[in-house]
Amino acid sequence: QGYIAFAFDIYDGEVATTREAAMALRQAADDAAIREKLVSVVAYLRAHGQGSGKVGTVGWCYGGGVALSFALGSDAHEGTAIFYGRLLDDPERMQHIHHPVYGTFARNDAGIPVEQVDAFVAALRNAGIENDVHIYDHVQHGFWLHVDRDPGTSTGPALDAWQRLKAYLNRVLGS
């Protein structure tokens, strides 16, 4: 797609093989250290000779919450894309975001109810933040990453979310 992607290791080499182990890693994660890593990544990408100098963050699940948290406390990048993830509904806190926000969510997500997504969108709008947030019907959490779980139901929404993400990145990171 013409972008430079940089994925950093939130868990410093630790790997979870069960849901319980993944939850333990997430709970033990040091938010300040993650933020420092993100600041370093942004600086690296801005200085990269082949990049445009524009940077966006993209996160899935826990990483979606990390991307949103980084947007709340940093003017260092031009876009934030969230796939699932921890959300906020406070327009005052949202005013710290100074770029458009993209979001993909699932109507059948047991962990992120539609009402929570609606409150998030309302807070973004109340704070005057341009956003492209969509809730896909008939799919569950992780549908974008795990199309193979239910290809008949997930393929169409996953392809649509991919097209929307590419359009968003083009708007916020394109020249």
Stockholm file with secondary structure:
# STOCKHOLM 1.0

chainA/1-175         QGYIAFAFDIYDGEVATTREAAMALRQAADDAAIREKLVSVVAYLRAHGQGSGKVGTVGWCYGGGVALSFALGSDAHEGTAIFYGRLLDDPERMQHIHHPVYGTFARNDAGIPVEQVDAFVAALRNAGIENDVHIYDHVQHGFWLHVDRDPGTSTGPALDAWQRLKAYLNRVLGS
#=GR chainA/1-175 SS CCCCCCCCCTTTTCCCSSHHHHHHHHHHCCHHHHHHHHHHHHHHHHHCTTSCSCCEEEEETHHHHHHHHHHHTCCSCSEEEEESCCCCCCHHHHTTCCSCEEEEEETTCSSSCHHHHHHHHHHHHHTTCCEEEEEETTCCTTTTTCGGGSHHHHHHHHHHHHHHHHHHHHHHHCC
#=GC SS_cons         CCCCCCCCCTTTTCCCSSHHHHHHHHHHCCHHHHHHHHHHHHHHHHHCTTSCSCCEEEEETHHHHHHHHHHHTCCSCSEEEEESCCCCCCHHHHTTCCSCEEEEEETTCSSSCHHHHHHHHHHHHHTTCCEEEEEETTCCTTTTTCGGGSHHHHHHHHHHHHHHHHHHHHHHHCC
//
